[in-house]
Amino acid sequence: MNKNSIQIIWGVLLLLAGTGVFFRIPQVMPKIEKIEQYSQIMPFIYFCFYLLGILLIVGGLKKIYAHYKVIKKKDE
């Protein structure tokens, strides 16, 4: 396996992790809301979790796109 193939796999893993964050947020947030210290800053916590998911997805897509272009260019 060359470096670009490994980077594409890493990009796919980032993409899957970001997608997993979006599926996990509705399950975890009710548990976090029960903690009194965090009840005042719940909008900020929601924002942080969704931002994390978006950054993981965008980073994964960017990595996949960039390294796929390099592999495709080598094949030509």
N, C-alpha and C positions, 0 to 999 in steps of 0.2 A: 504494500500500500504506500502510495506516495503522500506527500504532505497535503496536497490539495484534497485528496479523498478523505483524509482524516479531518480536515477542516470542514468539509461538507457534512460529515457525520456529526461533528461538534455543533454545527449550525442547526441540524435537525434536532439534536438533543436540546438546544436552547429553545427552539420553537416549541417542542413538546413540553418543556418545563413551563414556558409562558402560558401555554394552553391549560396546563394542569393548575396553574395559579387561578385562572378564571373559573375553573370548575370547583376548586376548593374553597374559594372565598365565601359562597353562601353557606357552606357547612361549618366554617370556622368562626365566622363573625358573631353568631348568637352566643357562642361560648365566650368570646372576648367581651361582648357587651355585658355579661354577668359580672365581670371584674369591675369593682367600683372605681378604681383608679383610672380606668380607661373609658368610662362611660361619658366623660365630658369631651373627650377628643375623638369620638368615633368617626366623624366626617374626615378628619385627618388620617386616621388609620385606613379607612376605605380608600382614600386617595392614594396612600402609599402602596397598598396592595395592588390596586389597579395599575398604578404607574409601573410597579415592578413587573407585572404581567406584560404590559405593553412594551417595556424596554427589552424584555427577554424575547418576545416575538419579533420585534423589529430587528434586534441584533442578530437573531438566528436567520431571518430572511435575508438580511444584508450579507451575512457571511456565506450563506448558500449561493446567493446570486453572484457575489464576487468570485468565489472559487469555482463555481460552475462555468463562468465565462473563461477563466484561465484554462480549465480542462478542455473546454470546447475549442479554444484557440489553438491548443497544442495538437488536437486531433486533426486540424485542417492542414 
